[in-house]
Structure formats: C-alpha cells, structure tokens
Amino acid sequence: MVELMLEFAGSAMKQDDVVKVLAQREAVNAVTYEEYQRAKKALAGKKAAAG
C-alpha cells in the first residue's frame, strides 16, 4: 500500500490513477478482513476446545 501511495505522491493524480488506488485499497481490505475472520474462527475453536 505504501508503494502505491509513493508512486503518486510526487505528481498530480489523474482519474485512472484514482481508480487504480481504490482498486488496490479494496483488494488489501478484502484480504485483511478474510485473515481477521480466519483468526477469529481459530480463536473461537481453541476456546471451545479448552472450555
């Protein structure tokens, strides 16, 4: 994500650039959310097994 922002930091962003940034952000958010859900389920499974 940082690389993407640095790519456009030194210049004016065009409409296509904004679309590219938004698409990348959506992809990062989707992956992060999926990982969060996986970790949440794993923790719930450990708690159920322990208790």
ChimeraX commands (.cxc) that place a marker at each C-alpha (Angstrom):
marker #1 position 0.00,0.00,0.00 radius 0.5
marker #1 position 2.84,2.34,0.85 radius 0.5
marker #1 position 4.45,1.66,-2.51 radius 0.5
marker #1 position 1.21,2.55,-4.25 radius 0.5
marker #1 position 0.89,5.84,-2.40 radius 0.5
marker #1 position 4.52,6.75,-3.03 radius 0.5
marker #1 position 4.01,6.13,-6.72 radius 0.5
marker #1 position 1.56,9.03,-6.87 radius 0.5
marker #1 position 2.96,11.25,-4.11 radius 0.5
marker #1 position 5.11,13.37,-6.41 radius 0.5
marker #1 position 2.58,14.05,-9.14 radius 0.5
marker #1 position -1.00,15.08,-9.74 radius 0.5
marker #1 position -3.33,12.10,-9.82 radius 0.5
marker #1 position -5.50,11.53,-12.86 radius 0.5
marker #1 position -8.87,9.76,-12.80 radius 0.5
marker #1 position -7.26,6.47,-13.87 radius 0.5
marker #1 position -4.77,6.79,-11.01 radius 0.5
marker #1 position -7.58,7.24,-8.50 radius 0.5
marker #1 position -9.33,4.16,-9.87 radius 0.5
marker #1 position -6.10,2.18,-9.54 radius 0.5
marker #1 position -5.57,3.28,-5.94 radius 0.5
marker #1 position -9.16,2.49,-4.97 radius 0.5
marker #1 position -8.96,-0.96,-6.56 radius 0.5
marker #1 position -5.75,-1.72,-4.67 radius 0.5
marker #1 position -7.29,-0.50,-1.40 radius 0.5
marker #1 position -10.32,-2.73,-1.89 radius 0.5
marker #1 position -8.07,-5.72,-2.52 radius 0.5
marker #1 position -6.00,-5.03,0.62 radius 0.5
marker #1 position -9.12,-4.55,2.73 radius 0.5
marker #1 position -10.67,-7.78,1.45 radius 0.5
marker #1 position -7.58,-9.83,2.25 radius 0.5
marker #1 position -7.20,-8.24,5.67 radius 0.5
marker #1 position -10.85,-8.92,6.51 radius 0.5
marker #1 position -10.57,-12.56,5.39 radius 0.5
marker #1 position -7.48,-13.05,7.56 radius 0.5
marker #1 position -9.29,-11.46,10.51 radius 0.5
marker #1 position -12.25,-13.79,10.09 radius 0.5
marker #1 position -9.96,-16.84,9.86 radius 0.5
marker #1 position -8.10,-15.83,13.03 radius 0.5
marker #1 position -11.38,-15.14,14.85 radius 0.5
marker #1 position -12.70,-18.61,13.96 radius 0.5
marker #1 position -9.44,-20.26,15.01 radius 0.5
marker #1 position -9.52,-18.49,18.38 radius 0.5
marker #1 position -13.15,-19.46,18.92 radius 0.5
marker #1 position -12.23,-23.08,18.14 radius 0.5
marker #1 position -9.39,-23.01,20.66 radius 0.5
marker #1 position -11.65,-21.53,23.33 radius 0.5
marker #1 position -14.32,-24.17,22.66 radius 0.5
marker #1 position -11.74,-26.96,22.84 radius 0.5
marker #1 position -10.31,-25.61,26.10 radius 0.5
marker #1 position -13.61,-24.91,27.81 radius 0.5
marker link #1:1,2 radius 0.2
marker link #1:2,3 radius 0.2
marker link #1:3,4 radius 0.2
marker link #1:4,5 radius 0.2
marker link #1:5,6 radius 0.2
marker link #1:6,7 radius 0.2
marker link #1:7,8 radius 0.2
marker link #1:8,9 radius 0.2
marker link #1:9,10 radius 0.2
marker link #1:10,11 radius 0.2
marker link #1:11,12 radius 0.2
marker link #1:12,13 radius 0.2
marker link #1:13,14 radius 0.2
marker link #1:14,15 radius 0.2
marker link #1:15,16 radius 0.2
marker link #1:16,17 radius 0.2
marker link #1:17,18 radius 0.2
marker link #1:18,19 radius 0.2
marker link #1:19,20 radius 0.2
marker link #1:20,21 radius 0.2
marker link #1:21,22 radius 0.2
marker link #1:22,23 radius 0.2
marker link #1:23,24 radius 0.2
marker link #1:24,25 radius 0.2
marker link #1:25,26 radius 0.2
marker link #1:26,27 radius 0.2
marker link #1:27,28 radius 0.2
marker link #1:28,29 radius 0.2
marker link #1:29,30 radius 0.2
marker link #1:30,31 radius 0.2
marker link #1:31,32 radius 0.2
marker link #1:32,33 radius 0.2
marker link #1:33,34 radius 0.2
marker link #1:34,35 radius 0.2
marker link #1:35,36 radius 0.2
marker link #1:36,37 radius 0.2
marker link #1:37,38 radius 0.2
marker link #1:38,39 radius 0.2
marker link #1:39,40 radius 0.2
marker link #1:40,41 radius 0.2
marker link #1:41,42 radius 0.2
marker link #1:42,43 radius 0.2
marker link #1:43,44 radius 0.2
marker link #1:44,45 radius 0.2
marker link #1:45,46 radius 0.2
marker link #1:46,47 radius 0.2
marker link #1:47,48 radius 0.2
marker link #1:48,49 radius 0.2
marker link #1:49,50 radius 0.2
marker link #1:50,51 radius 0.2
view
